[in-house]
Amino acid sequence: MQEHREIQNDIHRDARLLLRAARSGSLAVIEDDYPAIALVTPAVLLDGDVVVLLSQLSAHTRALDRNPACALMVSGEATETNPQTSPRLSLVCDAERSEAPEDRERYLTIHPYARAYAGFSDFGVYRLTPVAARFVGGFARAATLDVDRLAPRTPALRDERACIEAMATANRTLGARLDAAAAAAGGTGGGWTMVTLDPDGFDLAREDIVLRIDFERMLRVYSDVLTVLADSAAHG
């Protein structure tokens, strides 16, 4: 039983890491009684919901307005020549148009290039709330997931104020360490800023480039990120 719980924990964590790192995905909608698929660029909110920026000029957006049932699939890189070795996560979702400024800002934080057109009148943010999930992570690692475990589960990790305060402290005091983390992830130059933080990792941004950095272990509280970064500098 212990081994089963550990496998399940690993699968849920792998699914969360894949979703939060995804910069593109496939959105399936119901259009005229048949499924249709479109490329979208997702961003994940702290609570695990996904936001996408869609144009009303697109057929899939109008289909979503008529029927909010949809599915989103994101995938990672294949581990072998066979494309089916790619890890992938499929989410069945309910979609709703969001007018919340924080949802829009979260999207633009992950996709800063979209600021050039996000203000056009035909564009709007949609929040996708998962109701079911399926993850394939390799041989014997396929599972139907508990969607509640794709989001922070403790009150401390659902505390957005604490999350924001930890990011602000990291940006104010650990600039050199953030630059080093960006360099380790393939970034160049200095002046990297932490723009998102969640229990499994964070995003660093510089101009229009955004890099995802994963933690080795989940945070217990958001202030722990300061210790994690300081420790990585001491051992780096």
C-alpha positions as a Markdown table, in Angstrom:
| # | Residue | x | y | z |
|---|---|---|---|---|
| 1 | Met | 0.0 | 0.0 | 0.0 |
| 2 | Gln | 2.8 | 2.4 | 0.8 |
| 3 | Glu | 4.4 | 1.7 | -2.6 |
| 4 | His | 1.1 | 2.4 | -4.3 |
| 5 | Arg | 0.7 | 5.8 | -2.5 |
| 6 | Glu | 4.3 | 6.8 | -3.5 |
| 7 | Ile | 3.6 | 5.9 | -7.1 |
| 8 | Gln | 0.4 | 7.9 | -7.0 |
| 9 | Asn | 2.1 | 10.9 | -5.4 |
| 10 | Asp | 4.8 | 10.8 | -8.1 |
| 11 | Ile | 2.3 | 10.6 | -10.9 |
| 12 | His | 0.3 | 13.6 | -9.6 |
| 13 | Arg | 3.5 | 15.6 | -9.1 |
| 14 | Asp | 4.7 | 14.7 | -12.6 |
| 15 | Ala | 1.4 | 15.8 | -14.0 |
| 16 | Arg | 1.5 | 19.1 | -12.2 |
| 17 | Leu | 5.1 | 19.8 | -13.4 |
| 18 | Leu | 4.1 | 19.0 | -17.0 |
| 19 | Leu | 1.0 | 21.2 | -16.9 |
| 20 | Arg | 2.7 | 24.2 | -15.3 |
| 21 | Ala | 5.7 | 24.0 | -17.7 |
| 22 | Ala | 3.4 | 23.7 | -20.8 |
| 23 | Arg | 3.5 | 26.7 | -23.2 |
| 24 | Ser | 1.2 | 25.2 | -25.8 |
| 25 | Gly | -1.5 | 22.6 | -25.9 |
| 26 | Ser | -4.5 | 21.3 | -27.8 |
| 27 | Leu | -8.0 | 22.4 | -26.9 |
| 28 | Ala | -10.9 | 20.2 | -27.9 |
| 29 | Val | -14.4 | 21.7 | -28.2 |
| 30 | Ile | -17.7 | 20.6 | -29.5 |
| 31 | Glu | -18.5 | 22.3 | -32.7 |
| 32 | Asp | -21.8 | 21.5 | -34.6 |
| 33 | Asp | -22.1 | 18.2 | -32.8 |
| 34 | Tyr | -18.6 | 17.1 | -33.7 |
| 35 | Pro | -15.3 | 17.6 | -31.8 |
| 36 | Ala | -12.8 | 20.2 | -33.1 |
| 37 | Ile | -9.3 | 20.9 | -31.9 |
| 38 | Ala | -7.3 | 24.1 | -31.8 |
| 39 | Leu | -3.8 | 25.1 | -30.7 |
| 40 | Val | -3.8 | 27.2 | -27.5 |
| 41 | Thr | -1.2 | 28.6 | -25.2 |
| 42 | Pro | -2.2 | 27.9 | -21.5 |
| 43 | Ala | -1.2 | 29.3 | -18.2 |
| 44 | Val | -1.9 | 27.7 | -14.9 |
| 45 | Leu | -3.3 | 29.6 | -11.9 |
| 46 | Leu | -2.2 | 29.0 | -8.4 |
| 47 | Asp | -5.4 | 27.0 | -7.7 |
| 48 | Gly | -4.7 | 24.6 | -10.6 |
| 49 | Asp | -7.2 | 26.1 | -13.1 |
| 50 | Val | -5.9 | 26.9 | -16.5 |
| 51 | Val | -6.4 | 30.2 | -18.4 |
| 52 | Val | -6.2 | 30.7 | -22.1 |
| 53 | Leu | -6.6 | 33.8 | -24.3 |
| 54 | Leu | -9.0 | 33.3 | -27.2 |
| 55 | Ser | -10.3 | 35.4 | -30.0 |
| 56 | Gln | -14.0 | 35.6 | -30.8 |
| 57 | Leu | -13.1 | 35.5 | -34.4 |
| 58 | Ser | -12.1 | 31.9 | -34.0 |
| 59 | Ala | -14.6 | 29.1 | -34.5 |
| 60 | His | -13.4 | 27.2 | -31.4 |
| 61 | Thr | -14.1 | 30.2 | -29.2 |
| 62 | Arg | -17.6 | 30.6 | -30.4 |
| 63 | Ala | -18.1 | 26.8 | -30.0 |
| 64 | Leu | -16.9 | 27.1 | -26.4 |
| 65 | Asp | -19.4 | 29.9 | -25.7 |
| 66 | Arg | -22.2 | 27.6 | -26.9 |
| 67 | Asn | -20.9 | 24.5 | -25.0 |
| 68 | Pro | -18.4 | 25.0 | -22.1 |
| 69 | Ala | -17.4 | 21.3 | -22.0 |
| 70 | Cys | -13.9 | 20.9 | -23.4 |
| 71 | Ala | -10.7 | 19.0 | -23.1 |
| 72 | Leu | -7.1 | 20.2 | -22.9 |
| 73 | Met | -4.0 | 18.1 | -23.7 |
| 74 | Val | -0.4 | 19.1 | -23.0 |
| 75 | Ser | 2.7 | 16.9 | -23.7 |
| 76 | Gly | 6.4 | 16.9 | -23.0 |
| 77 | Glu | 9.4 | 15.7 | -25.0 |
| 78 | Ala | 9.6 | 12.1 | -26.0 |
| 79 | Thr | 12.2 | 10.1 | -24.1 |
| 80 | Glu | 12.9 | 7.8 | -27.2 |
| 81 | Thr | 12.5 | 7.9 | -30.9 |
| 82 | Asn | 8.9 | 6.7 | -30.5 |
| 83 | Pro | 6.7 | 9.8 | -30.1 |
| 84 | Gln | 4.4 | 7.8 | -27.8 |
| 85 | Thr | 7.1 | 7.9 | -25.1 |
| 86 | Ser | 6.1 | 11.6 | -24.6 |
| 87 | Pro | 4.6 | 12.3 | -21.2 |
| 88 | Arg | 1.1 | 13.7 | -21.6 |
| 89 | Leu | -1.8 | 15.0 | -19.5 |
| 90 | Ser | -5.4 | 15.2 | -20.7 |
| 91 | Leu | -7.8 | 17.4 | -18.8 |
| 92 | Val | -11.6 | 17.3 | -19.2 |
| 93 | Cys | -12.7 | 20.8 | -18.2 |
| 94 | Asp | -15.6 | 23.3 | -17.9 |
| 95 | Ala | -14.8 | 26.6 | -19.5 |
| 96 | Glu | -16.0 | 30.1 | -18.4 |
| 97 | Arg | -15.2 | 33.5 | -19.7 |
| 98 | Ser | -13.2 | 35.4 | -17.0 |
| 99 | Glu | -13.2 | 39.1 | -16.5 |
| 100 | Ala | -10.9 | 38.8 | -13.4 |
| 101 | Pro | -7.9 | 41.1 | -13.9 |
| 102 | Glu | -5.7 | 38.6 | -12.0 |
| 103 | Asp | -6.5 | 35.8 | -14.4 |
| 104 | Arg | -5.6 | 38.0 | -17.3 |
| 105 | Glu | -2.4 | 39.1 | -15.6 |
| 106 | Arg | -1.4 | 35.6 | -14.9 |
| 107 | Tyr | -1.8 | 34.7 | -18.5 |
| 108 | Leu | 0.3 | 37.6 | -19.7 |
| 109 | Thr | 2.9 | 36.9 | -17.1 |
| 110 | Ile | 3.5 | 33.5 | -18.7 |
| 111 | His | 3.0 | 34.7 | -22.3 |
| 112 | Pro | 4.3 | 38.4 | -22.2 |
| 113 | Tyr | 4.5 | 38.6 | -26.0 |
| 114 | Ala | 0.7 | 38.4 | -26.0 |
| 115 | Arg | 0.4 | 41.9 | -24.5 |
| 116 | Ala | 0.8 | 43.2 | -28.1 |
| 117 | Tyr | -2.7 | 41.9 | -29.0 |
| 118 | Ala | -4.4 | 40.9 | -25.7 |
| 119 | Gly | -6.1 | 44.3 | -25.5 |
| 120 | Phe | -7.9 | 43.9 | -28.8 |
| 121 | Ser | -11.7 | 43.9 | -28.3 |
| 122 | Asp | -12.2 | 40.4 | -29.7 |
| 123 | Phe | -9.8 | 38.7 | -27.3 |
| 124 | Gly | -10.9 | 37.4 | -23.9 |
| 125 | Val | -9.6 | 35.1 | -21.2 |
| 126 | Tyr | -11.2 | 31.8 | -20.5 |
| 127 | Arg | -10.8 | 29.9 | -17.3 |
| 128 | Leu | -10.7 | 26.1 | -17.7 |
| 129 | Thr | -11.6 | 24.2 | -14.5 |
| 130 | Pro | -10.6 | 20.5 | -14.6 |
| 131 | Val | -13.3 | 17.9 | -13.7 |
| 132 | Ala | -11.3 | 14.8 | -14.8 |
| 133 | Ala | -7.7 | 14.1 | -15.7 |
| 134 | Arg | -5.6 | 11.3 | -17.3 |
| 135 | Phe | -1.8 | 11.2 | -17.2 |
| 136 | Val | 0.5 | 9.0 | -19.3 |
| 137 | Gly | 4.1 | 9.2 | -18.0 |
| 138 | Gly | 5.7 | 6.1 | -19.6 |
| 139 | Phe | 5.5 | 2.4 | -19.4 |
| 140 | Ala | 3.2 | 1.3 | -16.5 |
| 141 | Arg | 2.7 | 4.9 | -15.5 |
| 142 | Ala | -0.7 | 5.7 | -16.8 |
| 143 | Ala | -3.4 | 6.7 | -14.4 |
| 144 | Thr | -6.7 | 8.5 | -14.0 |
| 145 | Leu | -5.9 | 11.3 | -11.6 |
| 146 | Asp | -7.6 | 13.0 | -8.7 |
| 147 | Val | -8.1 | 16.5 | -10.0 |
| 148 | Asp | -8.0 | 17.9 | -6.5 |
| 149 | Arg | -4.3 | 16.8 | -6.3 |
| 150 | Leu | -3.4 | 19.0 | -9.3 |
| 151 | Ala | -3.9 | 22.1 | -7.0 |
| 152 | Pro | -2.4 | 23.2 | -3.7 |
| 153 | Arg | -4.0 | 21.1 | -1.0 |
| 154 | Thr | -3.2 | 22.8 | 2.3 |
| 155 | Pro | -4.4 | 26.2 | 3.5 |
| 156 | Ala | -0.8 | 27.4 | 3.6 |
| 157 | Leu | -0.3 | 26.6 | 0.0 |
| 158 | Arg | -3.6 | 28.2 | -1.0 |
| 159 | Asp | -2.5 | 31.5 | 0.6 |
| 160 | Glu | -2.0 | 33.8 | -2.3 |
| 161 | Arg | -0.9 | 36.7 | -0.1 |
| 162 | Ala | 1.9 | 34.5 | 1.3 |
| 163 | Cys | 2.9 | 33.5 | -2.2 |
| 164 | Ile | 3.1 | 37.1 | -3.4 |
| 165 | Glu | 5.1 | 38.1 | -0.3 |
| 166 | Ala | 7.6 | 35.3 | -0.8 |
| 167 | Met | 8.1 | 36.3 | -4.4 |
| 168 | Ala | 8.7 | 39.9 | -3.5 |
| 169 | Thr | 11.3 | 39.0 | -0.9 |
| 170 | Ala | 13.1 | 36.7 | -3.3 |
| 171 | Asn | 13.2 | 39.4 | -6.0 |
| 172 | Arg | 14.4 | 42.0 | -3.5 |
| 173 | Thr | 17.1 | 39.9 | -1.8 |
| 174 | Leu | 18.1 | 37.0 | -4.1 |
| 175 | Gly | 18.7 | 38.6 | -7.4 |
| 176 | Ala | 22.1 | 36.9 | -8.0 |
| 177 | Arg | 20.6 | 33.5 | -7.1 |
| 178 | Leu | 17.7 | 34.0 | -9.5 |
| 179 | Asp | 20.1 | 34.9 | -12.3 |
| 180 | Ala | 22.1 | 31.7 | -11.5 |
| 181 | Ala | 18.9 | 29.6 | -11.6 |
| 182 | Ala | 18.1 | 31.2 | -15.0 |
| 183 | Ala | 21.5 | 30.4 | -16.3 |
| 184 | Ala | 21.2 | 26.8 | -15.2 |
| 185 | Ala | 17.9 | 26.6 | -17.1 |
| 186 | Gly | 19.5 | 28.0 | -20.3 |
| 187 | Gly | 18.8 | 31.7 | -19.8 |
| 188 | Thr | 21.4 | 34.4 | -20.5 |
| 189 | Gly | 22.1 | 37.8 | -18.9 |
| 190 | Gly | 21.0 | 39.2 | -15.6 |
| 191 | Gly | 18.0 | 40.9 | -14.2 |
| 192 | Trp | 15.7 | 37.8 | -14.0 |
| 193 | Thr | 12.6 | 38.2 | -11.9 |
| 194 | Met | 10.4 | 35.6 | -10.2 |
| 195 | Val | 7.0 | 36.2 | -11.7 |
| 196 | Thr | 5.1 | 33.1 | -10.5 |
| 197 | Leu | 5.5 | 30.7 | -7.5 |
| 198 | Asp | 3.7 | 27.5 | -6.6 |
| 199 | Pro | 4.4 | 24.5 | -4.4 |
| 200 | Asp | 6.3 | 22.7 | -7.2 |
| 201 | Gly | 8.4 | 25.5 | -8.7 |
| 202 | Phe | 8.5 | 29.0 | -10.1 |
| 203 | Asp | 8.8 | 31.0 | -13.3 |
| 204 | Leu | 11.6 | 33.5 | -14.0 |
| 205 | Ala | 11.1 | 36.3 | -16.6 |
| 206 | Arg | 13.4 | 38.6 | -18.5 |
| 207 | Glu | 11.9 | 40.7 | -21.3 |
| 208 | Asp | 9.7 | 38.2 | -23.3 |
| 209 | Ile | 11.5 | 35.1 | -22.1 |
| 210 | Val | 9.9 | 33.0 | -19.3 |
| 211 | Leu | 11.7 | 30.0 | -17.8 |
| 212 | Arg | 10.2 | 27.3 | -15.6 |
| 213 | Ile | 12.2 | 26.1 | -12.7 |
| 214 | Asp | 11.0 | 23.0 | -10.7 |
| 215 | Phe | 11.8 | 22.3 | -7.1 |
| 216 | Glu | 13.2 | 18.9 | -6.1 |
| 217 | Arg | 10.5 | 18.7 | -3.4 |
| 218 | Met | 7.2 | 20.4 | -2.8 |
| 219 | Leu | 7.2 | 23.5 | -0.6 |
| 220 | Arg | 5.4 | 23.3 | 2.7 |
| 221 | Val | 4.9 | 27.0 | 2.9 |
| 222 | Tyr | 5.8 | 29.7 | 0.4 |
| 223 | Ser | 8.5 | 31.3 | 2.5 |
| 224 | Asp | 10.5 | 28.1 | 2.2 |
| 225 | Val | 11.5 | 29.2 | -1.3 |
| 226 | Leu | 13.9 | 31.6 | 0.3 |
| 227 | Thr | 15.7 | 28.8 | 2.1 |
| 228 | Val | 15.6 | 26.5 | -1.0 |
| 229 | Leu | 17.2 | 29.2 | -3.1 |
| 230 | Ala | 19.8 | 30.1 | -0.5 |
| 231 | Asp | 20.7 | 26.4 | 0.0 |
| 232 | Ser | 21.1 | 25.8 | -3.7 |
| 233 | Ala | 23.5 | 28.8 | -3.9 |
| 234 | Ala | 25.5 | 27.5 | -1.0 |
| 235 | His | 25.8 | 24.1 | -2.7 |
| 236 | Gly | 26.2 | 25.4 | -6.2 |
